[in-house]
Amino acid sequence: MKLELKIEAPGVQVYAYEIDAATKELLKENANNVFKETGIPELDEEEKKRIKENEANGLIYREPIEIVEEHSKVTLISHGIAARNEGCKYTASIDGEEKAFFPCMFEYTEMEDFENSDYIEMAITDYGFPYGSPDNVDADDCVWKPIGDDDFQHLGAKEAIAEGHTVIFEVIPYSSGTLHTSFEVANDFKLRDLKLIIDNPDTNEEYDLSWLYYCNVFDGILGQNRDKPFDEDTIRAVDYKGERHDFHLDFQGGSGWYEAHEKGEDGWFPSYLVNDWLSEG
């Protein structure tokens, strides 16, 4: 049988672009070229010389983000929808037949707990279902949001970011989004066979990029988007019988901003130069 899942809500998508010193220099030279393109008068002799050299080398002004996209390592930080009581619509299509499903937190110590009827009843009683759910929700219509170890958490990449590299976050709040995924399931499938895999950027410094995002960027995004079901524990994927299926995002009504941070000898600091060069696009 084919299963399709949809989660509809407003949210905030975040990507990270890691660039090295050479790409930073390309952005700098590109910013110098903007003087020629925009016709800003009163250039000093050094700037005039640089523009002539760039012209001789075939360099013209480009949108800064084009340079970043061509020369960066790109990481999806968050699709930007957390499993919340309000603001989310959850729909499953099982062999073409649509029905609602209901996320419920589930605290476990062993995988066998997900088959234990007493534990299932305890989870429903202790944590409940999203606001507005019917009073008589069948346990088979649950999709679990596990609370346990790292089995159902997306922690991010462990690779360290080199000193001198810059990370540019692209932050896009959107008013209407749909997380969706589809895959084959067994004939005896029940929704309670599913477990959500959740982003967890609040880890430790071993996860360099996640740590940067959580400590330096996340709070600002959250503060500006408290009207959306967005938080640190956003939905990344779903597990079915030990196999992970990632969600994809379609959205409308999104416009956002870039935020750059550079790694120096003493740690991370905001890269105001890169921010300025990006804003000139």
Backbone as CSV, one residue per row, in Angstrom:
resi,resn,N_x,N_y,N_z,CA_x,CA_y,CA_z,C_x,C_y,C_z
1,MET,0.849,-1.192,0.000,0.000,0.000,0.000,0.888,1.247,0.000
2,LYS,0.345,2.318,-0.540,1.074,3.574,-0.548,0.532,4.499,0.535
3,LEU,1.437,5.067,1.306,1.089,6.035,2.346,1.615,7.405,1.956
4,GLU,0.767,8.421,2.070,1.182,9.808,1.880,0.841,10.581,3.149
5,LEU,1.797,11.369,3.629,1.586,12.191,4.812,1.725,13.667,4.449
6,LYS,0.843,14.488,5.013,0.928,15.942,4.824,0.777,16.633,6.180
7,ILE,1.608,17.627,6.414,1.483,18.485,7.596,1.466,19.915,7.092
8,GLU,0.347,20.604,7.335,0.159,21.953,6.788,0.187,22.972,7.913
9,ALA,0.999,24.030,7.728,1.142,25.064,8.761,2.017,26.185,8.222
10,PRO,1.963,27.368,8.837,3.005,28.367,8.585,4.278,27.958,9.298
11,GLY,5.413,28.490,8.876,6.671,28.097,9.512,7.836,28.957,9.060
12,VAL,9.045,28.482,9.305,10.265,29.221,8.973,11.318,28.229,8.468
13,GLN,11.626,28.279,7.182,12.678,27.417,6.640,14.033,28.100,6.797
14,VAL,15.059,27.321,7.164,16.403,27.867,7.370,17.427,26.987,6.663
15,TYR,18.242,27.616,5.806,19.388,26.949,5.189,20.666,27.608,5.689
16,ALA,21.767,26.848,5.673,23.086,27.380,6.019,24.033,27.154,4.843
17,TYR,24.767,28.214,4.470,25.754,28.144,3.395,27.128,28.400,4.015
18,GLU,28.016,27.412,3.939,29.366,27.572,4.472,30.310,27.949,3.339
19,ILE,31.008,29.094,3.482,31.942,29.543,2.449,33.331,29.705,3.053
20,ASP,34.351,29.582,2.208,35.726,29.749,2.672,36.219,31.164,2.389
21,ALA,37.494,31.421,2.718,38.056,32.761,2.563,38.090,33.194,1.105
22,ALA,38.325,32.249,0.180,38.379,32.591,-1.242,37.018,33.085,-1.736
23,THR,35.944,32.441,-1.297,34.604,32.882,-1.702,34.270,34.226,-1.064
24,LYS,34.716,34.427,0.157,34.530,35.733,0.794,35.209,36.826,-0.022
25,GLU,36.384,36.535,-0.571,37.090,37.500,-1.418,36.309,37.761,-2.711
26,LEU,35.679,36.717,-3.262,34.838,36.911,-4.449,33.676,37.857,-4.151
27,LEU,33.077,37.701,-2.971,31.983,38.601,-2.583,32.477,40.033,-2.445
28,LYS,33.681,40.184,-1.910,34.264,41.516,-1.752,34.480,42.167,-3.114
29,GLU,35.087,41.441,-4.049,35.327,41.980,-5.386,34.015,42.275,-6.095
30,ASN,33.025,41.406,-5.899,31.714,41.632,-6.502,31.079,42.906,-5.970
31,ALA,31.255,43.150,-4.659,30.728,44.378,-4.070,31.425,45.604,-4.662
32,ASN,32.719,45.507,-4.965,33.421,46.624,-5.599,32.864,46.918,-6.987
33,ASN,32.426,45.877,-7.677,31.890,46.065,-9.028,30.557,46.787,-9.033
34,VAL,29.856,46.806,-7.901,28.551,47.446,-7.860,28.658,48.938,-8.127
35,PHE,29.807,49.535,-7.826,29.973,50.966,-8.089,29.809,51.265,-9.574
36,LYS,30.381,50.409,-10.424,30.286,50.621,-11.862,28.860,50.418,-12.343
37,GLU,28.212,49.373,-11.830,26.877,49.034,-12.305,25.835,50.076,-11.900
38,THR,25.987,50.641,-10.716,24.981,51.588,-10.222,25.331,53.036,-10.537
39,GLY,26.521,53.272,-11.070,26.886,54.630,-11.460,27.130,55.565,-10.302
40,ILE,27.559,55.046,-9.132,27.834,55.915,-7.997,29.048,56.789,-8.315
41,PRO,28.934,58.114,-8.216,30.020,59.016,-8.608,31.122,59.099,-7.546
42,GLU,32.144,59.864,-7.867,33.218,60.227,-6.937,33.965,59.002,-6.400
43,LEU,34.326,58.103,-7.299,35.167,56.988,-6.898,36.602,57.483,-6.745
44,ASP,37.312,56.963,-5.764,38.711,57.358,-5.648,39.541,56.580,-6.669
45,GLU,40.802,56.937,-6.808,41.637,56.365,-7.851,41.834,54.859,-7.680
46,GLU,41.940,54.421,-6.428,42.112,52.985,-6.176,40.902,52.193,-6.636
47,GLU,39.696,52.730,-6.359,38.473,52.047,-6.763,38.339,52.030,-8.280
48,LYS,38.702,53.152,-8.951,38.649,53.205,-10.412,39.596,52.167,-11.021
49,LYS,40.794,52.049,-10.432,41.769,51.086,-10.920,41.252,49.669,-10.770
50,ARG,40.622,49.367,-9.614,40.103,48.029,-9.366,38.988,47.683,-10.355
51,ILE,38.129,48.653,-10.653,37.044,48.416,-11.605,37.601,48.123,-12.986
52,LYS,38.620,48.870,-13.406,39.240,48.634,-14.716,39.891,47.257,-14.774
53,GLU,40.533,46.861,-13.690,41.142,45.531,-13.645,40.075,44.447,-13.729
54,ASN,38.970,44.655,-13.021,37.881,43.683,-13.063,37.285,43.581,-14.466
55,GLU,37.119,44.740,-15.107,36.591,44.736,-16.467,37.518,43.981,-17.406
56,ALA,38.826,44.204,-17.250,39.815,43.530,-18.096,39.774,42.023,-17.905
57,ASN,39.421,41.593,-16.715,39.328,40.159,-16.404,37.934,39.580,-16.644
58,GLY,37.060,40.406,-17.219,35.713,39.936,-17.542,34.778,39.845,-16.359
59,LEU,35.106,40.555,-15.261,34.274,40.492,-14.064,33.194,41.566,-14.111
60,ILE,31.958,41.171,-13.865,30.853,42.115,-13.762,30.103,41.836,-12.468
61,TYR,29.261,42.782,-12.069,28.521,42.602,-10.820,27.480,41.501,-10.977
62,ARG,27.353,40.642,-9.951,26.361,39.584,-9.911,25.587,39.664,-8.603
63,GLU,24.436,39.010,-8.570,23.716,38.900,-7.306,24.599,38.120,-6.327
64,PRO,24.865,38.661,-5.139,25.791,37.996,-4.215,25.406,36.560,-3.873
65,ILE,24.116,36.306,-3.726,23.703,34.959,-3.330,24.020,33.940,-4.421
66,GLU,24.106,34.375,-5.683,24.498,33.460,-6.757,25.915,32.957,-6.525
67,ILE,26.802,33.855,-6.116,28.186,33.476,-5.823,28.225,32.516,-4.645
68,VAL,27.462,32.832,-3.605,27.411,31.974,-2.420,26.928,30.576,-2.793
69,GLU,25.845,30.478,-3.561,25.274,29.175,-3.920,26.240,28.340,-4.758
70,GLU,27.039,29.004,-5.594,27.980,28.288,-6.461,29.186,27.748,-5.697
71,HIS,29.558,28.394,-4.601,30.829,28.086,-3.945,30.673,27.651,-2.490
72,SER,29.507,27.192,-2.099,29.285,26.890,-0.683,28.913,25.433,-0.466
73,LYS,29.058,25.008,0.788,28.479,23.759,1.263,27.138,24.097,1.892
74,VAL,26.067,23.492,1.393,24.710,23.873,1.791,24.130,22.818,2.732
75,THR,23.520,23.274,3.826,22.890,22.384,4.799,21.498,22.888,5.130
76,LEU,20.506,22.005,5.047,19.166,22.349,5.508,19.149,22.308,7.031
77,ILE,18.925,23.434,7.661,18.866,23.502,9.123,17.487,23.112,9.627
78,SER,16.438,23.600,8.980,15.089,23.330,9.461,14.070,23.608,8.367
79,HIS,13.086,22.698,8.230,11.912,22.992,7.407,10.971,23.948,8.120
80,GLY,11.065,24.001,9.455,10.414,25.069,10.193,9.014,24.843,10.705
81,ILE,8.556,23.586,10.816,7.245,23.300,11.410,7.437,22.290,12.533
82,ALA,7.050,22.666,13.741,7.102,21.747,14.879,5.725,21.130,15.091
83,ALA,5.688,19.943,15.685,4.412,19.260,15.954,3.746,19.945,17.135
84,ARG,2.854,20.870,16.839,2.227,21.685,17.877,0.718,21.453,17.935
85,ASN,0.137,21.849,19.069,-1.296,21.644,19.286,-2.156,22.504,18.382
86,GLU,-1.699,23.722,18.096,-2.484,24.636,17.283,-1.681,25.042,16.059
87,GLY,-2.388,25.292,14.970,-1.750,25.818,13.772,-1.318,24.774,12.771
88,CYS,-1.412,23.474,13.098,-0.992,22.406,12.195,-2.186,21.528,11.807
89,LYS,-2.238,21.164,10.539,-3.234,20.213,10.050,-2.490,18.965,9.592
90,TYR,-2.883,17.788,10.121,-2.195,16.529,9.848,-3.116,15.622,9.041
91,THR,-2.653,15.179,7.852,-3.476,14.332,6.986,-2.652,13.168,6.468
92,ALA,-3.236,11.979,6.533,-2.635,10.781,5.949,-3.552,10.259,4.846
93,SER,-2.939,9.819,3.756,-3.683,9.164,2.687,-3.155,7.732,2.572
94,ILE,-4.021,6.757,2.865,-3.633,5.344,2.845,-4.351,4.679,1.687
95,ASP,-3.591,4.342,0.641,-4.163,3.800,-0.584,-5.271,4.704,-1.132
96,GLY,-5.035,6.001,-1.060,-5.976,6.962,-1.622,-7.078,7.405,-0.692
97,GLU,-7.202,6.778,0.472,-8.245,7.158,1.431,-7.654,8.086,2.488
98,GLU,-8.194,9.301,2.574,-7.646,10.302,3.488,-8.257,10.186,4.877
99,LYS,-7.412,10.426,5.869,-7.892,10.503,7.248,-6.924,11.376,8.030
100,ALA,-7.396,11.920,9.138,-6.530,12.728,10.001,-5.669,11.815,10.858
101,PHE,-4.474,12.301,11.181,-3.689,11.603,12.204,-3.334,12.591,13.298
102,PHE,-2.880,12.052,14.448,-2.744,12.861,15.647,-1.402,12.572,16.321
103,PRO,-0.458,13.519,16.255,0.828,13.312,16.937,0.633,13.285,18.448
104,CYS,1.362,12.397,19.099,1.304,12.305,20.548,2.694,11.979,21.065
105,MET,3.147,12.705,22.094,4.458,12.430,22.675,4.452,11.072,23.357
106,PHE,5.592,10.389,23.270,5.687,9.036,23.801,7.050,8.888,24.460
107,GLU,7.055,8.713,25.773,8.306,8.542,26.520,8.596,7.051,26.645
108,TYR,9.789,6.649,26.195,10.091,5.226,26.148,11.523,4.963,26.601
109,THR,11.784,3.706,26.953,13.144,3.284,27.287,13.612,2.166,26.362
110,GLU,12.663,1.369,25.870,12.971,0.285,24.932,12.015,0.378,23.746
111,MET,12.453,-0.119,22.592,11.611,-0.087,21.400,10.314,-0.862,21.612
112,GLU,10.380,-1.886,22.456,9.180,-2.697,22.705,8.067,-1.887,23.368
113,ASP,8.424,-0.764,23.994,7.404,0.062,24.646,6.335,0.526,23.664
114,PHE,6.722,0.704,22.373,5.764,1.183,21.374,4.683,0.138,21.065
115,GLU,4.891,-1.093,21.498,3.891,-2.150,21.299,3.136,-2.472,22.578
116,ASN,3.492,-1.810,23.673,2.904,-2.103,24.974,1.622,-1.284,25.152
117,SER,0.485,-1.940,25.273,-0.804,-1.245,25.344,-0.884,-0.339,26.573
118,ASP,-0.259,-0.758,27.687,-0.269,0.075,28.890,0.519,1.373,28.658
119,TYR,1.676,1.269,28.004,2.474,2.452,27.700,1.740,3.372,26.726
120,ILE,1.055,2.770,25.748,0.301,3.559,24.775,-0.802,4.343,25.480
121,GLU,-1.534,3.663,26.350,-2.607,4.332,27.085,-2.041,5.439,27.974
122,MET,-0.888,5.180,28.590,-0.257,6.166,29.456,0.156,7.411,28.662
123,ALA,0.682,7.194,27.453,1.098,8.324,26.622,-0.091,9.191,26.245
124,ILE,-1.180,8.545,25.863,-2.376,9.297,25.479,-2.938,10.056,26.677
125,THR,-2.935,9.420,27.839,-3.461,10.067,29.047,-2.566,11.212,29.505
126,ASP,-1.243,10.967,29.517,-0.309,11.956,30.063,-0.080,13.142,29.134
127,TYR,-0.015,12.861,27.839,0.368,13.922,26.906,-0.786,14.414,26.049
128,GLY,-1.748,13.547,25.779,-2.918,13.975,25.029,-2.616,14.222,23.554
129,PHE,-3.654,14.683,22.848,-3.576,14.939,21.412,-3.685,16.436,21.154
130,PRO,-3.400,16.841,19.919,-3.500,18.267,19.603,-4.875,18.852,19.911
131,TYR,-4.861,20.113,20.269,-6.108,20.831,20.553,-7.065,20.697,19.371
132,GLY,-8.327,20.404,19.659,-9.324,20.261,18.613,-9.499,18.841,18.122
133,SER,-8.706,17.889,18.639,-8.852,16.494,18.230,-10.137,15.920,18.820
134,PRO,-10.731,14.931,18.158,-11.926,14.283,18.723,-11.612,13.643,20.071
135,ASP,-12.628,13.542,20.907,-12.429,12.967,22.240,-12.127,11.475,22.182
136,ASN,-12.592,10.816,21.147,-12.476,9.351,21.083,-11.450,8.921,20.039
137,VAL,-10.288,9.534,20.038,-9.252,9.172,19.075,-8.803,7.731,19.323
138,ASP,-8.752,6.959,18.249,-8.276,5.581,18.334,-6.760,5.594,18.437
139,ALA,-6.208,4.737,19.286,-4.753,4.662,19.432,-4.064,4.339,18.111
140,ASP,-4.780,3.650,17.209,-4.192,3.310,15.915,-3.990,4.541,15.029
141,ASP,-4.621,5.658,15.367,-4.482,6.885,14.587,-3.416,7.820,15.159
142,CYS,-2.654,7.321,16.120,-1.540,8.093,16.679,-0.340,8.028,15.743
143,VAL,0.416,9.109,15.705,1.787,9.073,15.184,2.663,9.563,16.325
144,TRP,3.624,8.746,16.736,4.373,9.055,17.947,5.457,10.102,17.723
145,LYS,5.584,11.002,18.686,6.733,11.908,18.781,7.557,11.405,19.976
146,PRO,8.552,10.551,19.721,9.244,9.872,20.831,10.077,10.812,21.694
147,ILE,10.071,10.521,23.001,10.942,11.203,23.957,11.833,10.132,24.561
148,GLY,13.066,10.083,24.134,13.968,9.056,24.631,15.392,9.406,24.271
149,ASP,16.097,8.482,23.631,17.479,8.760,23.251,17.528,9.397,21.866
150,ASP,18.655,9.236,21.173,18.859,9.931,19.907,18.269,9.198,18.705
151,ASP,17.585,8.079,18.912,17.107,7.287,17.778,16.189,8.080,16.849
152,PHE,15.421,8.997,17.416,14.457,9.735,16.605,14.725,11.243,16.659
153,GLN,16.003,11.598,16.754,16.412,13.000,16.746,17.415,13.223,15.621
154,HIS,17.245,14.338,14.926,18.205,14.738,13.907,19.142,15.754,14.546
155,LEU,20.403,15.347,14.739,21.351,16.174,15.495,22.176,17.100,14.612
156,GLY,22.253,16.830,13.332,23.093,17.634,12.446,24.450,16.991,12.236
157,ALA,25.251,17.606,11.356,26.558,17.051,11.003,27.583,17.342,12.093
158,LYS,28.496,16.390,12.299,29.541,16.550,13.313,30.792,17.230,12.787
159,GLU,30.919,17.380,11.447,32.137,17.944,10.891,32.379,19.351,11.425
160,ALA,33.614,19.594,11.881,33.965,20.924,12.385,34.089,21.912,11.227
161,ILE,33.733,23.145,11.488,33.884,24.215,10.501,35.236,24.875,10.718
162,ALA,35.975,25.060,9.642,37.349,25.552,9.737,37.396,27.024,10.133
163,GLU,38.448,27.379,10.854,38.681,28.782,11.193,38.831,29.591,9.912
164,GLY,38.216,30.769,9.865,38.244,31.602,8.675,37.071,31.395,7.746
165,HIS,36.285,30.328,7.980,35.090,30.102,7.172,33.923,30.937,7.709
166,THR,32.989,31.223,6.823,31.801,31.995,7.174,30.563,31.154,6.885
167,VAL,29.594,31.213,7.787,28.313,30.539,7.582,27.241,31.607,7.382
168,ILE,26.522,31.492,6.272,25.441,32.426,5.949,24.119,31.685,6.104
169,PHE,23.289,32.140,7.027,21.972,31.550,7.223,20.959,32.278,6.345
170,GLU,20.179,31.498,5.612,19.052,32.043,4.856,17.781,31.703,5.629
171,VAL,17.081,32.715,6.104,15.910,32.544,6.965,14.674,32.990,6.183
172,ILE,13.714,32.076,5.983,12.539,32.381,5.162,11.263,32.047,5.928
173,PRO,10.653,33.005,6.618,9.330,32.763,7.203,8.291,32.655,6.082
174,TYR,7.332,31.747,6.246,6.299,31.588,5.220,4.938,31.462,5.889
175,SER,3.915,31.912,5.173,2.571,31.971,5.740,1.779,30.690,5.522
176,SER,2.179,29.872,4.537,1.443,28.643,4.248,2.417,27.609,3.699
177,GLY,2.622,26.532,4.435,3.565,25.505,4.010,2.989,24.112,4.170
178,THR,3.530,23.171,3.377,3.119,21.771,3.469,4.344,20.871,3.489
179,LEU,4.538,20.162,4.592,5.509,19.080,4.648,4.840,17.838,4.063
180,HIS,5.557,17.116,3.187,4.933,15.938,2.593,5.982,14.864,2.334
181,THR,5.549,13.620,2.436,6.374,12.464,2.107,5.451,11.311,1.746
182,SER,5.981,10.330,1.022,5.185,9.155,0.655,6.099,7.942,0.525
183,PHE,5.564,6.774,0.848,6.331,5.531,0.756,5.369,4.353,0.879
184,GLU,5.887,3.159,0.558,5.081,1.947,0.615,5.033,1.409,2.056
185,VAL,3.865,0.886,2.430,3.685,0.282,3.754,3.035,-1.084,3.606
186,ALA,3.126,-1.879,4.672,2.556,-3.222,4.645,1.030,-3.181,4.699
187,ASN,0.397,-4.277,4.318,-1.069,-4.335,4.298,-1.678,-4.179,5.684
188,ASP,-0.933,-4.563,6.727,-1.452,-4.443,8.091,-1.015,-3.123,8.747
189,PHE,-0.658,-2.135,7.931,-0.143,-0.862,8.437,-1.153,-0.156,9.339
190,LYS,-0.619,0.443,10.412,-1.374,1.349,11.271,-0.551,2.599,11.481
191,LEU,-1.204,3.726,11.637,-0.494,4.992,11.807,0.411,4.969,13.032
192,ARG,0.049,4.193,14.048,0.880,4.144,15.250,2.209,3.411,15.006
193,ASP,2.386,2.855,13.793,3.681,2.282,13.420,4.711,3.376,13.119
194,LEU,4.246,4.615,13.010,5.118,5.722,12.609,5.666,6.467,13.815
195,LYS,6.896,6.961,13.672,7.531,7.769,14.715,8.184,8.976,14.053
196,LEU,7.864,10.166,14.535,8.446,11.380,13.965,9.909,11.514,14.375
197,ILE,10.728,11.961,13.432,12.129,12.277,13.694,12.235,13.797,13.772
198,ILE,12.771,14.280,14.879,12.697,15.699,15.232,14.097,16.322,15.238
199,ASP,14.189,17.564,14.744,15.451,18.302,14.833,15.799,18.574,16.293
200,ASN,17.079,18.445,16.617,17.551,18.785,17.957,18.868,19.552,17.855
201,PRO,18.803,20.866,17.590,20.038,21.651,17.492,20.687,21.928,18.842
202,ASP,19.947,21.745,19.918,20.464,22.017,21.266,21.279,20.816,21.723
203,THR,22.449,20.635,21.122,23.283,19.477,21.431,24.517,19.934,22.198
204,ASN,25.667,20.027,21.533,26.888,20.510,22.174,27.844,20.989,21.090
205,GLU,29.001,21.477,21.495,29.934,22.074,20.550,30.524,21.065,19.578
206,GLU,30.310,19.796,19.827,30.777,18.776,18.897,30.066,18.920,17.549
207,TYR,28.838,19.432,17.578,28.057,19.672,16.366,28.155,21.167,16.042
208,ASP,29.214,21.531,15.328,29.596,22.935,15.166,28.473,23.785,14.572
209,LEU,27.897,23.329,13.464,26.890,24.121,12.776,25.602,24.223,13.587
210,SER,25.161,23.099,14.159,23.947,23.125,14.985,24.126,24.040,16.188
211,TRP,25.313,23.977,16.788,25.597,24.814,17.955,25.558,26.295,17.591
212,LEU,26.169,26.644,16.449,26.138,28.030,15.978,24.711,28.496,15.772
213,TYR,23.906,27.677,15.099,22.516,28.033,14.831,21.741,28.233,16.129
214,TYR,21.854,27.254,17.040,21.039,27.313,18.249,21.447,28.464,19.166
215,CYS,22.753,28.722,19.279,23.243,29.718,20.240,23.215,31.150,19.701
216,ASN,23.298,31.320,18.370,23.466,32.658,17.825,22.357,33.130,16.895
217,VAL,21.510,32.208,16.440,20.525,32.579,15.421,19.102,32.235,15.837
218,PHE,18.925,31.078,16.460,17.593,30.531,16.710,16.683,31.469,17.498
219,ASP,17.176,32.037,18.604,16.317,32.867,19.459,15.743,34.061,18.715
220,GLY,16.553,34.665,17.843,16.068,35.801,17.066,14.960,35.414,16.110
221,ILE,15.113,34.255,15.479,14.067,33.780,14.565,12.791,33.469,15.338
222,LEU,12.944,32.767,16.459,11.780,32.405,17.263,11.046,33.647,17.751
223,GLY,11.798,34.646,18.181,11.177,35.860,18.695,10.337,36.588,17.664
224,GLN,10.726,36.488,16.393,9.984,37.164,15.336,8.864,36.313,14.751
225,ASN,8.758,35.053,15.186,7.785,34.153,14.568,7.005,33.353,15.603
226,ARG,6.624,34.002,16.677,5.876,33.315,17.732,4.439,33.006,17.325
227,ASP,3.989,33.561,16.202,2.650,33.258,15.702,2.626,31.980,14.872
228,LYS,3.787,31.321,14.722,3.882,30.118,13.897,4.262,28.914,14.777
229,PRO,3.891,27.704,14.346,4.317,26.509,15.076,5.773,26.168,14.747
230,PHE,6.667,27.081,15.114,8.107,26.933,14.872,8.824,26.910,16.216
231,ASP,9.768,25.964,16.360,10.563,25.896,17.585,11.810,25.090,17.267
232,GLU,12.612,24.785,18.290,13.836,24.023,18.038,13.532,22.595,17.592
233,ASP,12.421,22.013,18.049,12.100,20.611,17.766,11.206,20.488,16.534
234,THR,11.671,21.030,15.410,10.885,20.975,14.180,10.958,19.583,13.557
235,ILE,9.985,19.274,12.711,9.832,17.940,12.133,10.777,17.786,10.945
236,ARG,11.565,16.730,10.966,12.539,16.488,9.898,12.124,15.301,9.009
237,ALA,11.682,14.215,9.624,11.423,12.976,8.891,10.480,12.105,9.702
238,VAL,10.184,10.932,9.166,9.352,9.968,9.873,9.991,8.583,9.733
239,ASP,9.925,7.809,10.800,10.463,6.452,10.815,9.326,5.450,10.659
240,TYR,9.525,4.491,9.750,8.590,3.371,9.607,9.387,2.083,9.589
241,LYS,9.220,1.283,10.639,9.914,0.006,10.787,11.421,0.131,10.586
242,GLY,11.991,1.179,11.185,13.430,1.355,11.138,13.954,2.061,9.910
243,GLU,13.092,2.427,8.972,13.510,3.156,7.783,13.075,4.606,7.890
244,ARG,14.007,5.504,7.568,13.748,6.935,7.651,13.250,7.478,6.315
245,HIS,12.207,8.304,6.380,11.651,8.951,5.192,11.588,10.454,5.466
246,ASP,12.380,11.214,4.741,12.458,12.660,4.953,11.229,13.368,4.406
247,PHE,10.814,14.420,5.101,9.764,15.293,4.600,10.365,16.315,3.639
248,HIS,9.572,16.700,2.652,9.913,17.793,1.740,8.930,18.921,1.991
249,LEU,9.334,20.141,1.676,8.518,21.311,1.987,8.163,22.084,0.735
250,ASP,6.889,22.403,0.593,6.408,23.393,-0.377,5.792,24.525,0.438
251,PHE,6.057,25.768,0.037,5.448,26.866,0.791,5.128,28.040,-0.110
252,GLN,4.281,28.926,0.398,3.902,30.163,-0.270,4.048,31.310,0.721
253,GLY,4.189,32.511,0.187,4.215,33.694,1.042,5.478,33.839,1.842
254,GLY,6.632,33.464,1.268,7.882,33.552,2.007,8.815,34.637,1.496
255,SER,9.318,35.442,2.391,10.398,36.387,2.088,11.187,36.559,3.380
256,GLY,12.511,36.564,3.277,13.298,36.550,4.498,14.563,37.356,4.425
257,TRP,15.615,36.854,5.074,16.850,37.610,5.188,18.032,36.660,5.315
258,TYR,19.239,37.248,5.204,20.494,36.507,5.381,21.195,37.012,6.632
259,GLU,21.885,36.094,7.295,22.614,36.436,8.509,23.927,35.668,8.515
260,ALA,25.054,36.389,8.519,26.369,35.767,8.371,27.143,35.772,9.688
261,HIS,27.855,34.650,9.944,28.722,34.518,11.116,30.039,33.894,10.664
262,GLU,31.145,34.441,11.180,32.469,33.970,10.793,33.156,33.308,11.983
263,LYS,33.938,32.260,11.696,34.657,31.561,12.743,36.098,32.072,12.810
264,GLY,36.447,32.679,13.945,37.786,33.191,14.150,38.554,32.370,15.170
265,GLU,39.687,32.870,15.551,40.550,32.161,16.504,39.868,31.954,17.842
266,ASP,39.029,32.917,18.240,38.365,32.844,19.545,36.914,32.392,19.459
267,GLY,36.497,31.864,18.312,35.117,31.404,18.172,34.351,32.195,17.127
268,TRP,33.021,32.185,17.273,32.143,32.784,16.268,31.880,34.259,16.558
269,PHE,31.735,35.048,15.486,31.339,36.447,15.613,30.538,36.846,14.371
270,PRO,29.607,37.815,14.504,28.830,38.253,13.339,29.750,38.824,12.269
271,SER,29.501,38.461,11.014,30.305,38.961,9.898,29.556,40.110,9.234
272,TYR,29.779,41.322,9.735,29.056,42.475,9.220,29.440,42.789,7.779
273,LEU,30.704,42.534,7.408,31.128,42.767,6.030,30.340,41.891,5.064
274,VAL,30.248,40.596,5.361,29.511,39.689,4.475,28.037,40.081,4.435
275,ASN,27.462,40.423,5.585,26.072,40.880,5.600,25.879,42.076,4.671
276,ASP,26.821,43.033,4.710,26.717,44.220,3.848,26.825,43.836,2.390
277,TRP,27.768,42.939,2.065,27.936,42.552,0.666,26.699,41.819,0.148
278,LEU,26.053,41.026,0.995,24.838,40.325,0.585,23.685,41.295,0.380
279,SER,23.612,42.304,1.229,22.476,43.251,1.150,22.561,44.158,-0.058
280,GLU,23.709,44.182,-0.720,23.831,45.017,-1.910,23.185,44.387,-3.119
281,GLY,22.765,43.108,-2.994,22.153,42.425,-4.133,20.730,42.866,-4.378
